[in-house]
Amino acid sequence: MDLKLVTTVDAENPVVGDLELRNGQLVWLGEDPDDVDEARAETAQRLRVRLHFAKGEWFLDQRLGLPIWEEMLVKAPDLSRVRRAFREAIAGTPGIESVESVEVSLDSTTRELSVDFTATTADGQTITAADLDAPYIVEVTR
């Protein structure tokens, strides 16, 4: 079971990414192991967190995470290496059984790198980038 993170703002949860509250209590994902929607939401949250975790971000093991600074936010990223990094991150997420496709596109004008993927969960459900509540885009704002 994981604590649920806020994905949409409301009066009780004003910041996306914080722990979600409902009636002043923390919300848990995965309380009912037989609820397939809850299991899918838990896997989607784990993916969301994994795909926003940059390599070197965790002080206890700086080898973990996506190579955002090394591979993505560079002048001419090698899209095959970026695709492989995302595929490995998705495949290594608890609850993911297999990764069917990973598509990476780069808009050099806006400097946005977007990722679309399709994966299968351990219980046989399909999960895509659209299930993460927002498109996954890496962008440089400078």
Backbone bond lengths (Angstrom), bond angles and torsions (degrees), N, CA, C in turn:
res aa  C-N    CA-C-N  psi(-1)  N-CA   C-N-CA  omega(-1)  CA-C   N-CA-C  phi
1 M - - - 1.446 - - 1.520 109.88 -
2 D 1.315 115.20 138.14 1.455 121.97 178.35 1.518 109.36 -119.15
3 L 1.322 115.63 151.28 1.453 119.69 171.18 1.515 108.08 -72.84
4 K 1.326 116.70 138.45 1.456 121.17 -177.94 1.521 110.45 -79.94
5 L 1.337 116.08 138.81 1.457 122.55 177.35 1.520 109.98 -99.55
6 V 1.313 116.54 148.67 1.462 122.52 179.62 1.525 109.35 -69.84
7 T 1.341 116.44 129.87 1.464 120.93 175.86 1.524 111.03 -115.56
8 T 1.321 117.46 -22.36 1.466 121.68 175.54 1.521 108.61 -133.07
9 V 1.305 115.17 139.91 1.464 121.74 -176.13 1.531 110.69 -78.71
10 D 1.328 115.46 138.29 1.462 121.90 170.89 1.530 107.82 -145.50
11 A 1.332 117.48 -174.91 1.466 120.91 -174.95 1.530 112.17 -61.75
12 E 1.311 116.73 -35.37 1.465 120.35 -177.16 1.530 112.34 -87.78
13 N 1.327 117.14 -20.14 1.463 122.76 -176.07 1.525 109.85 -130.53
14 P 1.332 117.83 82.60 1.465 120.56 -172.99 1.526 116.24 -81.27
15 V 1.343 118.27 -8.81 1.465 120.10 -175.20 1.527 110.47 -127.52
16 V 1.334 116.31 120.30 1.463 121.44 176.42 1.529 108.75 -63.78
17 G 1.337 115.75 133.77 1.462 120.83 179.14 1.516 113.79 99.71
18 D 1.340 117.81 -17.54 1.462 120.63 175.41 1.523 109.62 -74.41
19 L 1.334 116.54 168.60 1.458 120.44 174.22 1.518 108.73 -68.39
20 E 1.326 116.21 135.09 1.461 120.48 -176.86 1.528 111.30 -79.38
21 L 1.320 114.84 139.33 1.457 122.25 175.83 1.519 109.54 -115.21
22 R 1.328 116.06 143.75 1.459 122.55 172.25 1.514 106.79 -135.08
23 N 1.317 116.10 115.94 1.467 122.01 -175.13 1.520 111.55 55.87
24 G 1.331 115.62 38.54 1.459 121.22 176.94 1.526 114.64 79.64
25 Q 1.320 118.09 1.80 1.467 122.20 -178.26 1.531 110.01 -112.17
26 L 1.327 116.19 145.84 1.464 120.44 175.70 1.522 110.15 -64.86
27 V 1.324 116.23 143.26 1.458 122.01 -179.84 1.527 108.36 -100.67
28 W 1.323 116.49 132.96 1.458 122.36 178.84 1.516 110.03 -105.42
29 L 1.314 116.26 143.69 1.462 122.33 171.09 1.514 107.61 -100.18
30 G 1.321 116.37 144.75 1.461 120.17 175.11 1.513 114.71 83.59
31 E 1.341 118.14 18.74 1.466 120.00 178.82 1.521 111.40 -65.85
32 D 1.330 116.27 -35.93 1.463 121.17 179.71 1.523 108.94 -106.68
33 P 1.332 118.26 102.93 1.469 120.65 -176.52 1.525 113.97 -64.00
34 D 1.341 118.52 -16.54 1.461 121.60 -179.71 1.531 112.86 -92.28
35 D 1.329 117.94 -6.36 1.462 122.33 -179.97 1.528 108.70 -85.82
36 V 1.353 116.30 104.92 1.467 120.20 -175.85 1.525 112.10 -67.50
37 D 1.328 117.86 -32.16 1.467 120.40 177.37 1.523 110.86 -65.87
38 E 1.322 116.24 -39.26 1.461 121.36 178.77 1.532 110.31 -67.25
39 A 1.322 117.18 -40.80 1.469 121.39 178.19 1.524 110.55 -64.59
40 R 1.323 116.38 -39.62 1.464 121.26 178.71 1.529 110.74 -66.49
41 A 1.332 116.95 -40.70 1.465 121.84 178.21 1.527 110.44 -64.68
42 E 1.330 116.53 -37.38 1.465 120.95 178.73 1.530 110.24 -65.92
43 T 1.326 117.12 -43.50 1.463 121.02 178.56 1.530 110.40 -65.54
44 A 1.333 117.34 -41.10 1.473 120.95 178.25 1.527 110.57 -61.60
45 Q 1.326 117.00 -40.93 1.466 119.49 178.76 1.522 110.79 -65.73
46 R 1.323 117.06 -42.02 1.467 119.77 178.02 1.532 110.86 -60.80
47 L 1.331 116.49 -40.40 1.464 120.45 176.85 1.522 111.21 -64.00
48 R 1.319 116.39 -44.97 1.467 121.35 -179.80 1.522 110.26 -56.93
49 V 1.324 116.10 -46.08 1.465 120.76 179.80 1.523 110.47 -65.66
50 R 1.321 116.96 -44.90 1.464 121.50 -178.74 1.522 112.01 -61.10
51 L 1.339 117.19 -38.88 1.461 120.98 -176.65 1.530 112.85 -79.80
52 H 1.304 117.30 -7.72 1.468 120.64 175.90 1.527 111.54 -110.16
53 F 1.312 116.80 13.80 1.459 122.86 -178.43 1.528 108.62 -101.82
54 A 1.317 116.40 109.12 1.468 121.49 -176.30 1.526 111.46 -84.19
55 K 1.314 115.28 143.23 1.460 121.55 175.96 1.531 109.01 -57.50
56 G 1.328 115.80 134.25 1.458 121.40 179.92 1.521 113.47 88.06
57 E 1.320 117.18 -2.99 1.465 121.14 -176.48 1.529 112.60 -75.07
58 W 1.330 117.45 -32.86 1.463 120.62 -177.38 1.515 109.02 -95.38
59 F 1.317 116.66 120.16 1.461 120.99 -173.79 1.523 113.37 -65.68
60 L 1.325 119.24 -23.54 1.460 120.71 -178.57 1.530 113.34 -77.62
61 D 1.328 117.74 -25.33 1.464 121.20 175.96 1.521 108.76 -154.22
62 Q 1.312 116.51 93.94 1.451 121.40 -174.33 1.525 113.36 -76.59
63 R 1.333 117.60 0.35 1.466 121.35 175.47 1.522 111.67 -81.10
64 L 1.338 117.56 -18.93 1.459 122.02 -176.49 1.524 111.47 -81.09
65 G 1.324 116.40 152.10 1.455 122.05 175.79 1.516 112.45 108.89
66 L 1.328 115.01 171.34 1.466 121.60 177.54 1.519 110.30 -78.56
67 P 1.316 118.01 141.00 1.468 121.12 179.63 1.528 111.93 -77.92
68 I 1.315 116.10 61.83 1.468 121.20 -175.70 1.520 110.81 -62.16
69 W 1.326 117.77 -47.88 1.467 120.72 -177.60 1.518 112.18 -75.72
70 E 1.324 117.68 -33.78 1.455 121.64 -175.53 1.523 113.57 -81.98
71 E 1.352 117.65 -35.50 1.466 121.34 -171.93 1.531 114.21 -115.14
72 M 1.336 117.99 -29.17 1.465 119.84 -170.93 1.525 113.28 -101.95
73 L 1.291 117.50 -44.99 1.465 120.61 -177.40 1.525 110.51 -93.29
74 V 1.322 113.83 54.52 1.462 121.16 177.40 1.526 107.97 -123.01
75 K 1.317 116.23 169.16 1.470 120.71 -174.33 1.525 113.13 -58.02
76 A 1.298 118.30 -49.73 1.469 121.66 -179.12 1.526 108.84 -132.11
77 P 1.333 117.12 83.65 1.467 118.67 -177.18 1.525 112.03 -65.23
78 D 1.332 114.60 142.32 1.460 121.53 175.32 1.525 106.57 -82.15
79 L 1.324 117.15 104.27 1.461 121.19 -172.93 1.521 113.07 -63.57
80 S 1.327 118.05 -27.28 1.470 119.21 177.58 1.529 110.13 -68.73
81 R 1.312 117.84 -37.35 1.472 121.02 177.32 1.524 110.94 -70.74
82 V 1.327 116.26 -38.07 1.463 120.62 177.56 1.527 109.54 -64.64
83 R 1.335 116.74 -45.06 1.470 121.47 178.37 1.526 110.47 -59.62
84 R 1.324 116.50 -43.30 1.466 120.61 179.65 1.529 110.66 -63.41
85 A 1.335 117.94 -40.93 1.468 121.57 179.41 1.526 110.69 -62.20
86 F 1.338 116.12 -43.05 1.465 119.12 178.31 1.517 111.21 -67.45
87 R 1.330 117.00 -41.53 1.468 120.13 178.94 1.533 110.54 -59.19
88 E 1.328 117.02 -44.28 1.464 120.77 179.85 1.520 111.60 -65.54
89 A 1.335 116.91 -40.07 1.467 120.49 179.21 1.523 110.95 -65.24
90 I 1.324 116.58 -42.50 1.466 120.40 179.70 1.527 110.26 -67.01
91 A 1.331 116.72 -47.14 1.469 121.22 -178.29 1.529 111.94 -62.92
92 G 1.321 117.24 -31.09 1.453 121.12 -178.53 1.518 114.71 -85.36
93 T 1.317 117.14 2.46 1.455 121.44 -179.49 1.524 110.19 -79.87
94 P 1.334 118.11 129.74 1.472 119.87 176.88 1.530 110.84 -56.80
95 G 1.322 115.82 132.18 1.458 121.68 -179.23 1.518 113.65 100.08
96 I 1.331 117.62 -9.28 1.469 121.50 178.35 1.526 108.68 -98.86
97 E 1.323 114.97 125.90 1.458 121.09 179.65 1.528 111.56 -90.41
98 S 1.354 116.80 -43.87 1.461 120.12 -179.07 1.534 109.89 -153.83
99 V 1.332 114.67 158.78 1.462 121.67 178.02 1.518 107.40 -115.62
100 E 1.326 116.17 116.74 1.466 120.65 -178.03 1.524 111.74 -82.75
101 S 1.334 117.34 -42.87 1.458 118.99 -178.42 1.522 110.80 -152.89
102 V 1.334 114.22 149.80 1.463 122.12 173.25 1.523 106.13 -138.70
103 E 1.316 116.43 119.91 1.454 122.06 178.00 1.523 109.02 -115.20
104 V 1.310 116.20 129.73 1.463 122.26 -179.93 1.521 107.23 -120.58
105 S 1.324 116.13 131.91 1.469 118.96 176.62 1.525 109.18 -132.02
106 L 1.318 114.17 145.35 1.453 121.42 -177.93 1.513 109.60 -122.71
107 D 1.327 115.39 125.15 1.461 121.14 173.10 1.523 105.88 -102.17
108 S 1.324 116.31 102.01 1.463 119.92 -174.86 1.526 112.48 -69.28
109 T 1.321 117.84 -21.85 1.467 120.75 178.28 1.528 110.97 -69.68
110 T 1.333 116.00 -49.69 1.472 120.44 -179.30 1.528 111.87 -90.11
111 R 1.330 116.39 -9.57 1.461 123.36 -178.27 1.525 111.60 61.51
112 E 1.331 115.53 41.22 1.459 121.99 177.82 1.516 109.96 -110.25
113 L 1.317 115.07 132.73 1.454 122.87 175.67 1.521 105.97 -111.63
114 S 1.316 117.56 118.18 1.459 119.87 179.88 1.525 109.92 -114.44
115 V 1.321 114.08 151.82 1.458 120.87 -175.85 1.528 108.96 -128.79
116 D 1.317 115.91 134.11 1.451 122.11 173.86 1.522 106.38 -127.44
117 F 1.320 116.85 139.81 1.463 119.24 -178.89 1.514 110.50 -148.21
118 T 1.322 114.41 161.81 1.460 123.02 172.58 1.514 106.92 -132.86
119 A 1.324 115.83 128.99 1.462 121.04 179.79 1.522 108.85 -137.91
120 T 1.322 115.60 163.90 1.457 121.54 177.68 1.520 108.62 -114.99
121 T 1.336 115.45 132.78 1.462 120.42 179.61 1.522 109.80 -79.94
122 A 1.323 115.67 169.61 1.459 121.15 -178.83 1.527 112.11 -61.63
123 D 1.341 117.10 -26.29 1.468 119.51 178.78 1.530 112.85 -95.73
124 G 1.348 117.44 13.97 1.452 122.05 172.84 1.514 116.42 89.01
125 Q 1.307 118.97 4.49 1.463 121.21 178.71 1.525 110.53 -84.16
126 T 1.313 115.82 152.32 1.459 121.50 176.07 1.519 108.61 -91.11
127 I 1.328 115.38 137.89 1.460 121.22 176.81 1.520 107.55 -131.25
128 T 1.324 116.32 137.57 1.461 121.04 -177.68 1.524 109.64 -127.40
129 A 1.324 115.38 174.86 1.464 120.34 177.79 1.522 110.61 -59.99
130 A 1.323 118.37 -31.44 1.460 121.92 179.60 1.534 111.87 -63.56
131 D 1.318 117.26 -24.43 1.466 121.01 179.21 1.520 112.92 -74.92
132 L 1.316 117.50 -6.15 1.458 120.87 -179.31 1.524 111.64 -89.52
133 D 1.318 117.88 11.64 1.463 125.08 176.08 1.525 114.21 74.51
134 A 1.286 119.55 -10.22 1.462 122.10 178.85 1.518 107.96 -161.51
135 P 1.311 118.13 151.66 1.463 118.70 176.05 1.522 110.30 -66.11
136 Y 1.301 115.52 148.24 1.464 119.20 178.47 1.516 107.46 -90.35
137 I 1.324 116.10 112.85 1.457 121.15 -178.85 1.526 108.75 -131.60
138 V 1.324 115.83 129.26 1.467 121.64 172.15 1.519 105.77 -102.33
139 E 1.312 117.13 123.28 1.456 118.68 -179.36 1.526 111.16 -138.46
140 V 1.307 114.05 150.30 1.463 121.11 175.30 1.512 106.74 -100.97
141 T 1.317 117.64 127.39 1.460 119.90 -175.38 1.515 112.66 -97.36
142 R 1.311 119.14 1.14 1.466 121.43 179.05 1.490 111.71 -83.73
